[in-house]
Amino acid sequence: MRRPALGGPHAVTVVSVAANLGGLALFAIPGFGVTACCRELGRLPFGRRLGYAYLFGVLTVGGGLFAAGYLFGIPLHRPEIALAAALPAGIGLVVWRSRRGESRDRWRRKRAAAGWRLWAGLAVAAVLLGPLASALTAPLADWDGRMTWTPLAAAMRHEGTVEASVMRDSHWFVVNSNYPPLIPLAQVAVQEMFGAGEDEQFFRVLYVGFLVALFLVLYDGARRTSDPAAASLTILSAALPPFVSYGAGGATSAYSDLALAGFYGAALVLLLLAPAGPGASSAGGLLLAGAVWTKNEGVLLAVAALFFAAFRRTRRRRSPPSAAVVRLVATAAPGCAAAALLAAWRAGIPHRIDVDFFTGLGVSDVIRGVFFRLPVILPEVARWTFRWAGWCGFWWIFLAVVAVGYSAFRRLRPRLMILAGLVPLAVGWGAYTVSPSVGELVGETWDRFLLQGLIPLGVSFACALGELRRELARGSREGDSPRAPASQGTS
């Protein structure tokens, strides 16, 4: 029997604050263990590595509970959750100690443009205080979080299994009962580990953690393609729109779009921007498995990411074809295994009122949607993209910077990133082509599709911004250079 909530429903107590913050550590610590096993991630500075660590922690703890629970019937109780967190943390500690001599000089690196990082970091931290305070003091109030993910988490926690009877028995009214279970299981891990009562929501800061991870991964991707000033301005610009913090899909909600944005964007950074190697390829593939287990459209985003990664591999002339094939297989294997396990788990869950936009989507539907529904879809998409209340002009600035700094996209990696950022928008557009109520669906989902592509689009923004700054600096140097005296004419 669960203990009653301390101080009444949703009361702010020392226990609730400590449990919420402890949930961040529950995922970050094993995540650092996973990143220690990848040389590419282990060499990153602490801040940039923290973003990946949080995502890997959610994947290893939540995904480990999912795989162990479905394949071996392991229950969702505190000892099993503690083991799921301790195992990757312990392995990472062993690997770190074995490689400690290789990275002792990591902390002696030059700190270029520390001023930009400091002021941008302080500004972003100040922005994050708002959703953090809201998550610690206010109850969950969004629609999908209360309707889908939180009820599924409560059902699995109550029965202690990933195959809860209310999900498998069609007599029960459960909305989206076959939705990918990674984020509900992350909620279960926090709630169960810290003994949450019936009215205590110890999982609220879990979603703020995803926003922090998104900013850190975005900064890492921007630094790989641009200068520190452009990267700092990029994360500051991405942090200011109110939607990412307070919208239906942002950090104060319990939607899974923020988590999907993190998994998809982090995988793209490793697969398209990091040096090609087995460690980065395998880590990127694991993150794509996280995307598959997070939302239905995660499968489509994972396939697109694999396509872009394969295209990058084929363009590398110095790498032999056999090595490219091996790395592509290593990248695709975790996502394929995740999709197979998800399909097997879903096979025992009867279809009720679950929404599936893409089952009957054919070529004729796409053509009809592009040509005949364009006058309906386009104005709604434009209205929600440039809505001041949600994005505060961010996408106007994005278009202007990309247009002026277009020369940055002569390189392959920025081109692939901006194309990858458009994939979630194409997925949303495909759903609108078959929806009977386009206007309502666009209003409910378009902001979230923009959020899903925020990391690759943000990296593209940083590339264009860095190119613009270089052109301005070049023009300034040319303007300040001494000119030869003009020849004097004779009368």
C-alpha positions as CSV (number, residue, x, y, z in Angstrom):
1,M,0.0,0.0,0.0
2,R,1.4,3.4,-1.0
3,R,2.0,5.9,1.7
4,P,-0.2,9.0,1.7
5,A,1.0,12.2,0.2
6,L,2.7,14.4,2.7
7,G,0.9,17.7,3.4
8,G,-2.0,17.0,1.1
9,P,-2.1,16.7,-2.7
10,H,0.7,18.4,-4.6
11,A,2.1,20.0,-1.4
12,V,5.6,21.4,-1.8
13,T,7.8,19.7,0.9
14,V,11.5,18.9,1.4
15,V,10.7,15.4,0.4
16,S,9.1,16.3,-2.9
17,V,11.9,18.7,-3.9
18,A,14.6,16.2,-2.9
19,A,12.8,13.4,-4.8
20,N,12.4,15.4,-7.9
21,L,16.0,16.5,-7.9
22,G,17.0,12.9,-7.0
23,G,15.3,11.8,-10.1
24,L,17.8,13.8,-12.2
25,A,20.6,12.0,-10.5
26,L,18.9,8.7,-11.0
27,F,19.4,9.1,-14.7
28,A,22.5,11.3,-15.0
29,I,24.8,9.0,-12.9
30,P,24.2,5.8,-15.0
31,G,24.3,8.0,-18.1
32,F,27.8,9.2,-17.3
33,G,28.7,5.5,-17.0
34,V,27.5,4.9,-20.6
35,T,29.3,8.0,-21.9
36,A,32.5,6.7,-20.3
37,C,32.3,3.7,-22.6
38,C,32.4,5.9,-25.7
39,R,35.7,7.6,-26.3
40,E,34.1,10.4,-28.3
41,L,31.7,11.3,-25.5
42,G,34.2,10.7,-22.7
43,R,36.5,13.4,-24.1
44,L,33.9,16.1,-24.0
45,P,33.9,18.8,-21.4
46,F,31.6,18.1,-18.4
47,G,28.8,20.4,-19.4
48,R,28.4,19.1,-23.0
49,R,28.8,15.5,-21.8
50,L,26.0,16.0,-19.2
51,G,23.4,16.4,-21.9
52,Y,24.2,13.1,-23.5
53,A,24.5,11.5,-20.0
54,Y,21.0,12.4,-19.1
55,L,19.6,11.0,-22.3
56,F,21.6,7.8,-22.0
57,G,20.5,7.4,-18.4
58,V,16.8,7.6,-19.2
59,L,17.4,5.1,-22.0
60,T,19.4,2.6,-20.0
61,V,17.2,2.7,-16.9
62,G,13.8,3.0,-18.6
63,G,14.8,0.8,-21.6
64,G,16.5,-1.7,-19.3
65,L,13.3,-2.1,-17.3
66,F,11.3,-2.5,-20.4
67,A,13.5,-5.2,-22.0
68,A,14.0,-7.1,-18.7
69,G,10.3,-6.8,-17.8
70,Y,9.0,-8.0,-21.1
71,L,11.6,-10.7,-21.9
72,F,12.2,-12.1,-18.4
73,G,9.3,-10.8,-16.3
74,I,11.5,-8.7,-14.0
75,P,9.1,-6.6,-11.8
76,L,9.2,-2.8,-11.6
77,H,10.2,-2.6,-7.9
78,R,12.9,-0.6,-6.1
79,P,15.6,-3.2,-6.0
80,E,15.3,-3.9,-9.8
81,I,15.3,-0.2,-10.5
82,A,18.3,0.4,-8.4
83,L,20.1,-2.4,-10.2
84,A,19.2,-1.0,-13.6
85,A,20.8,2.3,-12.5
86,A,23.8,0.9,-10.7
87,L,24.9,-1.6,-13.5
88,P,25.8,1.0,-16.2
89,A,27.2,3.3,-13.5
90,G,29.5,0.6,-12.3
91,I,30.6,-0.5,-15.8
92,G,31.3,3.2,-16.6
93,L,33.4,3.6,-13.4
94,V,35.6,0.6,-14.4
95,V,36.1,1.9,-17.9
96,W,36.8,5.4,-16.7
97,R,39.5,4.1,-14.3
98,S,41.1,2.1,-17.1
99,R,41.3,5.2,-19.4
100,R,42.0,7.8,-16.7
101,G,45.6,8.2,-17.9
102,E,44.5,9.0,-21.4
103,S,42.4,12.0,-20.5
104,R,44.3,13.7,-17.7
105,D,45.1,16.7,-19.9
106,R,41.4,17.2,-20.7
107,W,41.0,19.8,-18.0
108,R,44.1,21.7,-19.3
109,R,42.5,22.7,-22.6
110,K,42.4,26.3,-23.5
111,R,39.1,28.1,-22.6
112,A,38.4,30.1,-25.7
113,A,35.6,32.7,-25.6
114,A,34.9,32.0,-21.9
115,G,33.0,35.3,-21.7
116,W,30.4,34.2,-24.3
117,R,29.9,30.9,-22.6
118,L,29.6,32.4,-19.2
119,W,27.0,35.1,-20.0
120,A,25.0,32.8,-22.3
121,G,25.1,30.0,-19.6
122,L,23.9,32.4,-16.9
123,A,21.1,33.7,-19.1
124,V,19.9,30.2,-20.0
125,A,20.1,29.1,-16.3
126,A,18.0,32.1,-15.4
127,V,15.4,31.0,-18.0
128,L,15.4,27.4,-16.7
129,L,14.6,28.6,-13.1
130,G,11.1,29.3,-14.3
131,P,10.1,25.8,-15.5
132,L,12.1,24.3,-12.6
133,A,10.1,26.3,-10.0
134,S,6.8,25.4,-11.8
135,A,7.6,21.7,-11.8
136,L,8.4,21.8,-8.1
137,T,5.4,23.8,-7.0
138,A,2.5,23.2,-9.4
139,P,0.6,20.0,-10.3
140,L,0.6,18.6,-13.8
141,A,-2.0,20.4,-15.9
142,D,-1.4,19.5,-19.5
143,W,-3.8,17.3,-21.6
144,D,-1.7,14.5,-23.1
145,G,0.5,14.1,-20.0
146,R,-2.6,13.5,-17.8
147,M,-4.4,11.5,-20.5
148,T,-1.7,9.2,-21.9
149,W,1.8,8.9,-20.3
150,T,1.0,9.4,-16.6
151,P,-1.9,7.0,-16.6
152,L,0.2,4.3,-18.3
153,A,3.0,4.9,-15.8
154,A,0.5,4.6,-12.9
155,A,-0.9,1.4,-14.3
156,M,2.5,-0.2,-14.8
157,R,3.7,0.9,-11.3
158,H,0.5,-0.3,-9.6
159,E,0.9,-3.8,-11.1
160,G,4.7,-3.8,-11.1
161,T,5.0,-5.0,-14.7
162,V,5.3,-3.6,-18.2
163,E,2.4,-5.8,-19.2
164,A,-0.3,-4.3,-17.0
165,S,-3.7,-6.0,-17.3
166,V,-5.5,-2.8,-17.9
167,M,-3.5,-2.3,-21.1
168,R,-4.0,-5.9,-22.3
169,D,-7.7,-6.1,-21.5
170,S,-9.9,-4.4,-24.0
171,H,-12.7,-4.0,-21.4
172,W,-10.7,-1.2,-19.8
173,F,-10.9,2.3,-21.3
174,V,-7.2,3.3,-21.8
175,V,-6.2,6.0,-24.3
176,N,-3.2,5.2,-26.5
177,S,-2.5,2.0,-24.5
178,N,0.1,0.8,-27.1
179,Y,2.2,4.0,-27.1
180,P,6.0,3.4,-26.7
181,P,6.6,3.0,-23.0
182,L,10.1,4.5,-22.4
183,I,9.0,7.8,-20.8
184,P,6.2,6.2,-18.7
185,L,8.8,3.8,-17.4
186,A,11.1,6.6,-16.5
187,Q,8.3,8.1,-14.5
188,V,7.8,4.7,-12.8
189,A,11.5,4.6,-11.9
190,V,11.4,8.0,-10.2
191,Q,8.1,7.4,-8.4
192,E,9.0,3.9,-7.2
193,M,12.6,4.7,-6.3
194,F,11.6,7.6,-4.0
195,G,8.3,6.1,-2.8
196,A,5.9,8.6,-4.2
197,G,2.4,8.7,-2.8
198,E,-0.8,8.6,-4.8
199,D,-0.9,12.4,-5.2
200,E,2.8,13.1,-5.4
201,Q,4.3,13.8,-8.8
202,F,8.0,13.2,-8.3
203,F,8.5,13.0,-12.1
204,R,7.9,16.6,-12.9
205,V,11.5,17.7,-13.0
206,L,12.2,14.7,-15.3
207,Y,11.0,16.8,-18.2
208,V,13.0,19.9,-17.1
209,G,16.0,17.6,-17.3
210,F,15.2,16.9,-21.0
211,L,15.1,20.6,-21.7
212,V,18.6,21.0,-20.1
213,A,19.9,18.1,-22.1
214,L,18.5,19.6,-25.3
215,F,20.3,22.9,-24.7
216,L,23.6,21.1,-23.8
217,V,23.5,18.9,-26.9
218,L,22.5,21.8,-29.1
219,Y,25.5,23.7,-27.8
220,D,27.8,20.7,-28.5
221,G,26.5,20.4,-32.0
222,A,26.9,24.1,-32.6
223,R,30.4,24.1,-31.3
224,R,31.3,21.3,-33.7
225,T,30.3,23.4,-36.7
226,S,30.7,27.0,-35.6
227,D,32.6,29.3,-33.2
228,P,31.9,29.7,-29.4
229,A,30.1,33.0,-29.8
230,A,27.7,31.7,-32.4
231,A,27.0,28.6,-30.4
232,S,26.3,30.7,-27.2
233,L,24.0,33.0,-29.1
234,T,22.2,29.9,-30.5
235,I,21.3,28.3,-27.2
236,L,20.3,31.6,-25.8
237,S,18.0,32.2,-28.8
238,A,16.5,28.7,-28.4
239,A,15.9,29.1,-24.7
240,L,13.9,32.4,-24.9
241,P,10.7,31.2,-26.7
242,P,8.0,30.5,-24.0
243,F,6.8,27.3,-25.7
244,V,10.0,25.3,-24.9
245,S,9.4,26.0,-21.2
246,Y,5.7,26.4,-20.8
247,G,4.0,25.1,-23.9
248,A,2.0,21.9,-24.4
249,G,5.1,19.8,-25.1
250,G,7.6,21.9,-23.2
251,A,9.4,21.4,-19.9
252,T,6.4,22.0,-17.6
253,S,4.3,19.5,-19.4
254,A,4.5,15.7,-19.5
255,Y,4.5,15.3,-23.2
256,S,7.2,13.1,-24.8
257,D,8.1,15.5,-27.6
258,L,10.9,17.1,-25.6
259,A,12.4,13.7,-25.0
260,L,12.1,12.8,-28.7
261,A,13.8,16.0,-29.7
262,G,16.7,15.1,-27.4
263,F,17.2,11.6,-28.6
264,Y,16.8,12.5,-32.3
265,G,19.0,15.6,-32.2
266,A,21.7,13.9,-30.1
267,A,21.9,11.0,-32.5
268,L,22.2,13.4,-35.4
269,V,25.0,15.3,-33.8
270,L,27.0,12.0,-33.2
271,L,26.2,10.5,-36.6
272,L,26.6,13.6,-38.8
273,L,29.0,15.9,-36.9
274,A,31.3,13.7,-34.7
275,P,34.4,12.0,-36.3
276,A,33.3,8.8,-37.9
277,G,34.2,5.9,-35.6
278,P,32.6,2.8,-34.0
279,G,32.0,4.5,-30.7
280,A,30.1,7.5,-32.1
281,S,28.2,5.2,-34.5
282,S,27.1,2.8,-31.7
283,A,26.2,5.7,-29.4
284,G,24.1,7.3,-32.1
285,G,22.4,4.1,-32.8
286,L,21.5,3.7,-29.1
287,L,20.0,7.2,-29.1
288,L,17.9,6.2,-32.1
289,A,16.6,3.2,-30.2
290,G,15.5,5.8,-27.5
291,A,13.6,7.7,-30.2
292,V,11.9,4.5,-31.3
293,W,10.8,3.8,-27.7
294,T,9.6,7.4,-27.0
295,K,6.9,8.2,-29.6
296,N,5.3,6.7,-32.7
297,E,7.0,9.1,-35.1
298,G,10.3,8.1,-33.5
299,V,10.6,5.2,-36.0
300,L,10.3,7.6,-39.0
301,L,12.9,10.0,-37.5
302,A,15.2,7.1,-36.8
303,V,15.0,5.8,-40.4
304,A,15.7,9.4,-41.7
305,A,18.7,9.7,-39.4
306,L,20.1,6.4,-40.7
307,F,19.6,7.6,-44.2
308,F,21.6,10.8,-43.6
309,A,24.3,8.8,-41.8
310,A,24.6,6.4,-44.7
311,F,24.8,9.3,-47.1
312,R,27.6,10.9,-45.1
313,R,29.5,7.6,-45.0
314,T,29.3,7.1,-48.8
315,R,30.8,10.6,-49.3
316,R,33.9,9.9,-47.2
317,R,36.5,8.9,-49.7
318,R,39.2,8.0,-47.2
319,S,37.0,5.3,-45.5
320,P,36.9,1.9,-47.1
321,P,33.3,0.6,-48.1
322,S,33.6,-2.3,-45.7
323,A,34.2,0.0,-42.7
324,A,31.3,2.2,-43.7
325,V,29.0,-0.9,-43.9
326,V,30.1,-2.1,-40.5
327,R,29.5,1.2,-38.9
328,L,26.1,1.6,-40.5
329,V,25.1,-1.9,-39.2
330,A,26.3,-1.0,-35.8
331,T,24.2,2.2,-36.0
332,A,21.1,0.5,-37.2
333,A,21.2,-2.6,-34.9
334,P,19.9,-0.9,-31.7
335,G,17.1,0.8,-33.5
336,C,16.0,-2.4,-35.2
337,A,16.2,-4.4,-31.9
338,A,14.1,-1.7,-30.2
339,A,11.5,-1.7,-33.0
340,A,11.2,-5.5,-32.8
341,L,10.8,-5.5,-29.0
342,L,8.2,-2.7,-29.3
343,A,6.3,-4.7,-31.9
344,A,6.3,-7.8,-29.8
345,W,5.1,-5.9,-26.7
346,R,2.3,-4.3,-28.7
347,A,1.1,-7.6,-30.1
348,G,-0.5,-8.4,-26.8
349,I,-2.3,-5.0,-26.5
350,P,-5.7,-4.8,-28.3
351,H,-6.5,-1.8,-30.5
352,R,-9.1,0.5,-29.0
353,I,-9.1,4.2,-29.9
354,D,-5.5,4.6,-30.6
355,V,-4.8,7.2,-33.4
356,D,-2.7,5.9,-36.3
357,F,-2.3,8.5,-39.1
358,F,0.0,6.5,-41.3
359,T,-1.5,3.1,-41.7
360,G,-3.6,4.0,-44.7
361,L,-1.4,6.8,-46.0
362,G,-0.6,6.2,-49.7
363,V,1.0,8.1,-52.6
364,S,-2.4,9.5,-53.7
365,D,-3.1,10.8,-50.2
366,V,0.3,12.7,-50.2
367,I,-0.4,14.2,-53.6
368,R,-3.9,15.2,-52.6
369,G,-2.5,16.7,-49.4
370,V,0.2,18.6,-51.1
371,F,-1.9,20.1,-53.9
372,F,-5.5,20.2,-52.7
373,R,-5.0,20.8,-49.0
374,L,-2.2,23.2,-49.4
375,P,-4.5,26.3,-49.1
376,V,-5.8,24.9,-45.8
377,I,-2.5,23.6,-44.3
378,L,-0.1,26.3,-45.2
379,P,-1.9,29.3,-43.5
380,E,-2.4,27.3,-40.3
381,V,1.3,26.2,-40.3
382,A,2.5,29.7,-40.9
383,R,0.2,31.1,-38.2
384,W,1.5,28.7,-35.5
385,T,5.1,28.9,-36.6
386,F,5.3,32.7,-36.4
387,R,2.9,33.1,-33.4
388,W,4.5,35.6,-31.0
389,A,3.0,34.0,-27.9
390,G,4.7,30.7,-28.5
391,W,8.0,31.5,-30.2
392,C,8.6,35.3,-29.8
393,G,9.8,35.8,-33.3
394,F,12.4,33.0,-33.1
395,W,11.6,31.5,-36.5
396,W,11.6,34.9,-38.2
397,I,15.1,35.4,-36.9
398,F,16.0,31.8,-37.9
399,L,14.9,32.4,-41.5
400,A,16.7,35.8,-41.7
401,V,20.0,34.4,-40.4
402,V,19.9,31.3,-42.6
403,A,19.1,33.5,-45.7
404,V,22.0,35.9,-45.0
405,G,24.4,33.2,-44.0
406,Y,23.4,30.8,-46.8
407,S,27.1,30.3,-47.9
408,A,27.5,28.0,-44.8
409,F,25.4,25.4,-46.5
410,R,27.9,24.8,-49.2
411,R,29.4,22.3,-46.9
412,L,27.9,18.8,-46.5
413,R,27.3,18.6,-42.8
414,P,25.2,21.8,-42.4
415,R,23.1,20.7,-45.4
416,L,22.4,17.4,-43.9
417,M,21.5,19.0,-40.5
418,I,19.0,21.4,-42.0
419,L,17.4,18.6,-44.0
420,A,17.3,16.4,-40.9
421,G,15.6,19.3,-39.0
422,L,12.9,19.4,-41.7
423,V,12.0,15.7,-41.3
424,P,9.7,16.1,-38.2
425,L,7.9,18.9,-40.1
426,A,7.4,16.5,-43.1
427,V,6.0,13.9,-40.7
428,G,3.5,16.4,-39.3
429,W,2.6,17.5,-42.8
430,G,1.9,13.8,-43.8
431,A,-0.4,13.5,-40.8
432,Y,-2.3,16.6,-41.9
433,T,-2.9,15.2,-45.3
434,V,-5.2,12.5,-43.9
435,S,-6.7,14.3,-40.9
436,P,-10.4,15.2,-41.1
437,S,-9.8,18.3,-39.0
438,V,-6.7,20.0,-40.2
439,G,-7.0,23.3,-38.4
440,E,-7.5,21.7,-35.0
441,L,-4.7,19.2,-35.5
442,V,-2.2,21.8,-36.7
443,G,-2.9,23.9,-33.6
444,E,-2.4,20.9,-31.3
445,T,0.8,19.5,-32.9
446,W,2.8,21.8,-35.1
447,D,4.6,23.5,-32.3
448,R,5.7,20.1,-31.1
449,F,7.0,19.1,-34.5
450,L,9.1,22.3,-34.5
451,L,10.4,21.3,-31.1
452,Q,11.3,17.8,-32.3
453,G,13.6,19.3,-35.0
454,L,15.0,22.1,-32.8
455,I,18.5,20.6,-32.4
456,P,19.4,20.1,-36.1
457,L,17.7,23.3,-37.0
458,G,19.5,25.1,-34.2
459,V,22.8,23.7,-35.4
460,S,22.0,25.0,-38.9
461,F,21.2,28.4,-37.3
462,A,24.6,28.4,-35.6
463,C,26.4,27.5,-38.9
464,A,24.7,30.4,-40.7
465,L,25.3,32.8,-37.8
466,G,29.0,31.8,-37.6
467,E,29.4,32.4,-41.3
468,L,27.6,35.8,-41.0
469,R,30.0,36.8,-38.2
470,R,33.0,35.8,-40.3
471,E,31.8,37.7,-43.3
472,L,31.3,40.8,-41.1
473,A,34.7,40.5,-39.6
474,R,36.3,40.0,-43.0
475,G,34.5,43.1,-44.3
476,S,35.6,45.1,-41.2
477,R,39.3,44.1,-41.7
478,E,39.1,45.0,-45.4
479,G,37.5,48.4,-44.5
480,D,40.2,49.2,-41.9
481,S,43.2,48.1,-44.1
482,P,45.2,51.1,-45.5
483,R,44.5,52.0,-49.1
484,A,47.0,53.2,-51.7
485,P,46.8,56.9,-52.3
486,A,44.8,58.0,-55.3
487,S,46.8,59.2,-58.3
488,Q,46.8,62.9,-58.8
489,G,45.6,64.1,-62.2
490,T,47.5,66.9,-64.1
491,S,45.8,69.9,-65.5
